[in-house]
Amino acid sequence: MGSYIPNGPAERQKMLEAIGADSMGALFSHIPAEVRAGALDLPEGLSELAVRRRMEGLAAKNQVFRSIFRGAGAYWHYIPAIVKNVAAKEEFLTAYTPYQAEISQGILQSVFEYQTMICELTGMDVSNASLYDGASAAAEAAAMCRDRKRRKVLLSGAADPQILATVQTYAFGADAPVEIVPMRDGRTDPEALRAALSPDVACALVQQPNFYGQIEDAQALGEIVHEAGAKYILSANPISLGLLATPGELGADIAVGEGQPLGLPMAFGGPYLGFIACVKALMRKLPGRIVGETVDTRGERAFVLTLQAREQHIRREKASSNICSNQALCALTAAAYLSAMGPGGLRETAEQCAAKARYAAGKLCGIPGVSLAYGGEFFHEFVTRLPATPDAVLAALEDKGILGGLPVQDGILWCVTEMCTKEQIDEMAETVREVCEI
């Protein structure tokens, strides 16, 4: 990108000094050294074909797993072929944010349909045109709830650590206090939540199902939050909504979540999609843009961008959000996925996830010394304690082309989706058995 950026070396050095970095490399210091490429070491003068072959050779070093039993925020789901075909159409693929409504009706309609589906999925009144990912959606939701008297944010300790970190980062910039509500037996502790609520609390966020796969008593937690006069944010897995009660039914004021399960591949971590929807009373605080439906001069159905005044490209000094470019292509992909699946397909996917996860849990817990870490109900993720070390278990699985679960404090967090066959689950469990019985 260097040749496309007009800033010269001196200007770049000044910018680095302003943020306290001594080099461009320092900007990427948070990325573990072992996964950084450093340099591709390509000799000069290679033809396009030679470069392609060299890059394909490097890519071949990546291990592609046959079976995946890891979730923790990025999930292995089937994507119907039509989803990719729709999203790859040139008029969608090359389009940017549709500022000029008169020549962007197709893009605007696709976003409008996305918003409609998100409202139906979450049971909320209004949705925006998407955000970057589920974690930034949670942070934006917390910002929606703050006012002069109430600025404190409560976060469930059972939520995804990436959500916690992102909300804390946003809150730090806004000088807003954040408190983590501890969990008990893998779920949000309701008494700890009640004790943490005070007159200065703006909102509380709970994840459903939570990071450890447990299904929270989300309605009861919401009632506790509302009794204290605070807003209730529910971060939901969209596939689980094919079975579980919607955030709207559970009393949430704002629903957020990671939209990656809706037709987006895992793809090394992105690009993903953050969805956010809320009750009508909070509509004017939604970040980003909203596509609205109206009629044109001939009385025919038409679409426009509306409620943009909060964005920094219009009122930078008074903007309530730093979102200035939505994920229109990812939102279109999610809309295509939901259209292709339909309510019945989404429910079947959720049912298969839940049923196969229980089968996998049963197979694992049939191994001597293996047990569920938490006793509550779960959707498609669960944590097991094992007599062997997680590293030994995961290494044995990796040798067979199986990506195992994620090591967590109480053991391994497993995920099972509709993509996992009975044979794959049996092979995974048998491999774990072999390691545990050594």
C-alpha positions in Angstrom: 0.0 0.0 0.0 3.0 2.3 0.4 2.9 3.6 -3.2 -0.8 4.5 -2.9 -0.4 6.6 0.2 0.8 10.2 -0.4 2.5 10.7 2.9 6.3 10.7 2.6 8.8 9.0 5.1 9.1 12.2 7.1 5.4 12.6 7.5 5.0 8.9 8.5 7.8 9.3 11.1 6.0 12.3 12.6 2.7 10.2 12.8 4.6 7.4 14.5 6.1 9.7 17.0 2.7 11.2 17.8 1.4 7.8 18.8 4.5 6.7 20.6 5.7 4.1 18.1 9.3 3.9 16.9 8.7 2.1 13.6 6.0 0.7 11.3 6.7 -2.7 12.6 5.7 -1.6 16.1 2.2 -1.1 14.9 1.9 -4.9 14.5 3.7 -5.8 17.7 0.4 -7.2 19.2 0.5 -9.9 16.5 2.5 -12.9 17.8 5.9 -13.1 16.2 5.4 -16.8 15.2 2.5 -15.9 12.9 4.1 -12.9 11.3 5.5 -13.5 7.8 8.3 -11.0 8.1 9.2 -11.0 4.5 8.2 -13.2 1.5 11.7 -13.2 0.2 10.6 -13.0 -3.5 13.5 -12.4 -5.9 13.1 -9.6 -8.4 12.0 -10.1 -12.0 9.6 -13.0 -11.5 6.8 -13.4 -13.9 3.2 -13.4 -12.7 3.1 -17.2 -13.2 6.3 -17.7 -11.2 5.0 -15.5 -8.4 1.7 -17.3 -8.3 3.5 -20.7 -8.0 5.7 -19.3 -5.3 2.7 -18.1 -3.3 0.8 -21.3 -3.8 3.8 -23.2 -2.4 3.8 -21.0 0.7 0.1 -21.4 1.1 0.5 -25.2 0.9 2.3 -25.0 4.2 -1.0 -24.2 5.9 -2.8 -27.1 7.5 -6.4 -27.5 6.3 -8.3 -29.6 8.9 -10.8 -32.3 7.8 -12.9 -31.8 10.9 -13.4 -28.7 13.1 -14.6 -28.8 16.7 -13.6 -25.3 17.6 -15.9 -22.3 17.8 -15.4 -19.5 20.4 -16.6 -16.8 18.0 -15.9 -18.2 14.6 -18.1 -21.1 13.4 -17.9 -23.9 10.8 -21.3 -23.9 9.0 -22.6 -25.0 5.6 -22.9 -22.1 3.1 -25.4 -22.8 0.2 -23.8 -22.3 -3.2 -26.3 -19.6 -4.1 -25.0 -17.3 -1.3 -21.6 -17.0 -2.8 -23.0 -16.6 -6.3 -25.3 -13.7 -5.2 -22.5 -11.9 -3.3 -20.1 -12.3 -6.1 -22.3 -10.4 -8.6 -20.2 -7.5 -10.0 -22.8 -4.8 -9.1 -22.7 -5.9 -5.5 -19.0 -6.8 -5.2 -17.6 -3.5 -6.5 -20.1 -1.1 -4.9 -19.2 1.2 -2.0 -21.5 2.8 0.5 -24.6 4.0 -1.5 -24.6 7.7 -0.8 -26.4 8.6 -4.0 -29.7 6.9 -3.6 -30.9 7.7 -7.2 -28.3 5.4 -8.7 -28.0 2.9 -5.8 -31.5 1.4 -5.5 -30.3 -2.2 -5.8 -27.7 -1.9 -3.0 -30.0 0.1 -0.8 -32.8 -2.5 -1.2 -30.3 -5.4 -0.3 -29.4 -3.5 2.9 -33.0 -2.8 3.6 -33.8 -6.5 3.3 -30.9 -7.3 5.6 -32.2 -4.9 8.2 -35.6 -6.5 8.0 -34.3 -10.0 8.5 -32.2 -8.9 11.4 -35.3 -7.4 13.1 -37.2 -10.6 12.4 -34.3 -12.7 13.8 -33.8 -10.7 17.0 -37.4 -9.6 17.6 -36.4 -6.0 17.7 -37.9 -2.9 16.1 -35.1 -1.5 14.0 -31.7 -2.5 12.7 -28.8 -0.5 11.2 -26.9 -1.3 8.1 -24.3 -3.4 10.0 -21.0 -2.9 11.9 -17.5 -4.4 11.6 -18.0 -7.4 13.9 -19.8 -8.7 17.0 -17.3 -7.2 19.5 -17.5 -3.7 18.0 -21.3 -4.0 17.9 -21.3 -4.7 21.6 -19.1 -1.7 22.2 -21.4 0.6 20.1 -24.4 -0.7 22.0 -22.8 0.2 25.3 -22.1 3.7 24.0 -25.8 4.0 23.0 -26.8 3.6 26.6 -24.5 6.1 28.3 -25.8 9.6 29.3 -24.6 12.3 31.7 -25.9 10.6 34.8 -25.4 7.0 33.8 -22.0 6.1 32.3 -20.9 2.8 33.9 -21.1 -0.4 31.9 -21.5 -3.9 33.4 -20.2 -6.9 31.4 -20.9 -10.5 32.2 -17.7 -12.4 32.9 -19.1 -15.3 31.0 -19.1 -13.2 27.7 -16.5 -13.7 25.0 -13.1 -12.2 26.1 -12.9 -10.3 22.8 -16.2 -8.6 23.6 -14.9 -7.7 27.0 -11.7 -6.3 25.7 -13.3 -4.3 22.9 -16.0 -2.7 25.1 -13.2 -1.8 27.6 -11.2 -0.2 24.9 -14.1 1.9 23.6 -15.1 2.8 27.2 -11.5 3.9 28.0 -11.6 6.4 25.2 -15.0 7.8 26.5 -13.7 7.9 30.1 -16.5 5.5 31.1 -16.0 3.0 33.9 -16.5 -0.7 33.2 -17.1 -3.5 35.7 -17.0 -7.3 35.0 -19.7 -9.3 36.8 -18.3 -12.6 37.9 -19.8 -15.9 36.8 -20.9 -18.9 38.8 -20.8 -22.4 37.4 -20.2 -21.1 33.9 -23.0 -18.6 33.9 -23.6 -15.0 34.9 -24.1 -14.8 38.7 -27.4 -13.0 39.2 -26.7 -12.0 42.7 -23.4 -10.5 41.7 -25.2 -8.6 38.9 -27.7 -7.3 41.4 -25.0 -6.1 43.7 -23.1 -4.4 40.9 -26.1 -2.3 39.8 -26.0 1.3 41.0 -27.6 4.6 40.0 -24.6 5.3 37.7 -24.9 2.1 35.7 -26.0 2.8 32.1 -26.3 -0.8 30.9 -25.4 -4.4 31.4 -24.4 -6.9 28.7 -25.0 -10.6 28.7 -24.1 -13.1 26.0 -26.6 -15.8 25.0 -25.4 -18.6 24.7 -22.3 -17.4 26.6 -18.7 -17.9 25.7 -18.7 -21.3 27.5 -21.7 -22.5 25.6 -24.1 -22.2 28.5 -27.6 -21.0 28.1 -28.2 -18.1 30.4 -31.4 -17.3 32.3 -31.4 -14.2 30.1 -35.0 -13.1 30.9 -34.4 -13.1 34.7 -31.1 -11.2 34.2 -32.8 -8.6 32.1 -35.5 -8.1 34.8 -32.7 -7.5 37.4 -31.1 -4.9 35.1 -34.4 -3.1 34.4 -35.3 -3.0 38.0 -32.2 -0.8 38.5 -33.2 1.5 35.7 -30.4 0.4 33.4 -30.6 -0.8 29.7 -30.2 -4.4 28.8 -27.9 -5.6 26.0 -28.1 -9.2 24.8 -25.3 -10.5 22.5 -26.8 -13.5 20.6 -25.5 -16.2 18.3 -27.7 -15.8 15.3 -28.0 -19.5 14.5 -29.2 -20.2 18.1 -32.1 -18.0 17.4 -33.5 -20.7 15.2 -34.3 -22.5 18.5 -34.0 -20.1 21.5 -36.1 -17.1 22.4 -35.3 -13.9 20.7 -33.6 -11.0 22.5 -36.9 -9.1 22.1 -38.8 -11.9 23.8 -36.2 -11.9 26.6 -36.7 -8.1 27.3 -33.5 -6.8 25.7 -33.3 -3.1 24.8 -30.5 -3.8 22.3 -29.5 -7.0 20.5 -26.0 -7.4 19.1 -24.0 -10.3 17.8 -21.4 -11.7 15.4 -23.0 -12.3 12.0 -20.2 -14.6 10.7 -22.4 -17.8 11.1 -24.8 -16.3 8.5 -23.0 -17.4 5.3 -19.5 -16.0 5.9 -16.6 -18.4 5.9 -14.2 -18.4 8.8 -11.5 -17.0 6.5 -8.6 -16.5 8.9 -10.8 -14.3 11.1 -12.5 -11.9 8.7 -14.0 -9.9 7.2 -16.9 -10.5 9.5 -20.2 -8.7 10.3 -21.6 -7.1 13.4 -25.3 -6.8 13.7 -27.1 -4.5 16.0 -30.8 -3.9 16.5 -32.8 -2.1 19.2 -36.2 -1.1 20.4 -37.9 2.0 18.8 -37.1 4.2 21.7 -33.4 3.9 21.0 -33.6 4.2 17.2 -32.0 7.6 17.0 -29.0 6.4 18.9 -28.1 3.6 16.6 -24.6 4.0 15.2 -23.9 4.2 11.5 -26.6 4.4 8.9 -30.1 3.0 8.3 -31.7 2.4 5.0 -35.3 3.5 4.9 -38.2 2.9 2.6 -40.1 5.7 1.0 -41.8 6.6 -2.3 -40.4 8.5 -5.2 -42.0 11.4 -7.2 -44.1 8.8 -9.1 -45.4 7.2 -5.9 -43.3 4.1 -6.4 -41.4 2.2 -3.7 -37.9 3.6 -3.2 -35.0 3.4 -0.7 -32.9 6.1 0.9 -30.2 6.4 3.5 -31.6 8.0 6.7 -30.5 9.1 10.2 -26.9 9.8 9.0 -26.4 12.9 11.1 -24.6 10.9 13.8 -21.8 9.8 11.4 -18.4 11.4 11.4 -18.5 12.1 7.6 -21.3 14.6 8.3 -20.7 16.0 11.9 -17.3 14.7 12.9 -17.1 16.8 16.0 -20.5 15.8 17.3 -20.6 12.2 15.9 -21.8 9.6 18.4 -19.9 6.8 16.6 -16.7 6.4 14.6 -18.3 3.9 12.2 -18.0 5.5 8.8 -18.0 2.5 6.4 -20.5 -0.3 6.8 -20.0 -4.0 5.9 -22.5 -3.8 2.9 -21.1 -6.9 1.1 -21.0 -9.0 4.3 -24.6 -7.8 5.1 -25.7 -8.8 1.6 -24.1 -12.2 2.2 -26.0 -12.6 5.5 -29.3 -11.6 3.8 -28.7 -14.1 0.9 -27.9 -16.8 3.5 -31.1 -16.2 5.5 -33.1 -16.0 2.3 -31.7 -19.3 1.1 -32.1 -21.1 4.4 -35.5 -19.7 5.3 -37.0 -20.1 8.8 -37.2 -23.8 8.4 -33.6 -24.2 7.3 -32.4 -22.0 10.1 -34.3 -24.0 12.6 -33.0 -27.3 11.2 -29.5 -26.0 11.3 -29.9 -25.0 15.0 -31.5 -28.4 15.8 -28.7 -30.3 14.2 -26.1 -28.2 16.1 -27.8 -28.9 19.4 -28.4 -32.6 18.8 -24.8 -33.3 17.5 -23.3 -31.3 20.4 -25.2 -33.5 22.9 -24.0 -36.6 21.1 -20.4 -35.4 21.2 -20.7 -34.5 24.8 -22.0 -38.0 25.6 -19.2 -39.7 23.7 -16.6 -37.6 25.5 -18.1 -38.0 28.9 -18.1 -41.8 28.3 -14.3 -41.6 28.6 -13.0 -42.3 32.1 -12.0 -39.1 33.8 -13.8 -36.8 31.3 -16.8 -34.7 32.5 -18.7 -31.6 31.7 -17.2 -28.6 33.5 -20.6 -26.9 33.9 -24.0 -28.4 34.6 -26.3 -26.0 32.8 -28.0 -26.4 29.4 -25.9 -25.6 26.3 -26.5 -25.0 22.6 -23.6 -26.2 20.5 -20.6 -25.5 22.7 -19.6 -27.1 26.0 -16.6 -27.4 28.2 -15.1 -30.7 29.4 -12.5 -31.5 32.1 -10.0 -34.1 31.1 -7.4 -36.3 32.8 -4.9 -35.4 30.1 -3.4 -32.0 29.3 -5.3 -30.0 26.7 -2.0 -29.7 24.7 -1.6 -33.4 24.5 -5.2 -33.9 23.4 -5.1 -31.2 20.8 -1.8 -32.4 19.4 -3.1 -35.9 18.9 -6.2 -34.6 17.1 -4.1 -32.3 14.9 -2.0 -35.3 13.8 -5.2 -36.8 12.4 -6.4 -33.6 10.6 -8.8 -32.7 13.4 -9.0 -29.2 14.9 -9.9 -29.7 18.5 -11.6 -27.3 20.9 -10.1 -24.2 22.5 -8.2 -24.6 25.8 -9.9 -22.6 28.6 -9.5 -22.3 32.3 -11.6 -25.4 33.2 -10.6 -27.7 30.3 -11.4 -27.6 26.6 -14.3 -25.6 25.0 -15.7 -27.8 22.2 -18.0 -26.7 19.4 -20.2 -29.0 17.2 -22.1 -27.7 14.2 -24.3 -29.3 11.5 -21.1 -29.8 9.5 -19.8 -32.5 11.9 -20.8 -36.0 10.9 -21.3 -38.9 13.3 -18.2 -40.5 12.0 -16.1 -37.4 12.6 -17.4 -37.1 16.1 -16.7 -40.7 16.8 -13.1 -40.4 15.5 -12.6 -37.2 17.6 -13.8 -38.9 20.7 -11.8 -42.1 20.1 -8.6 -40.0 19.7 -9.3 -38.2 23.0 -9.9 -41.6 24.6 -6.5 -42.9 23.4 -4.7 -39.9 24.9 -6.6 -40.0 28.2 -6.0 -43.7 28.7 -2.2 -43.5 28.2 
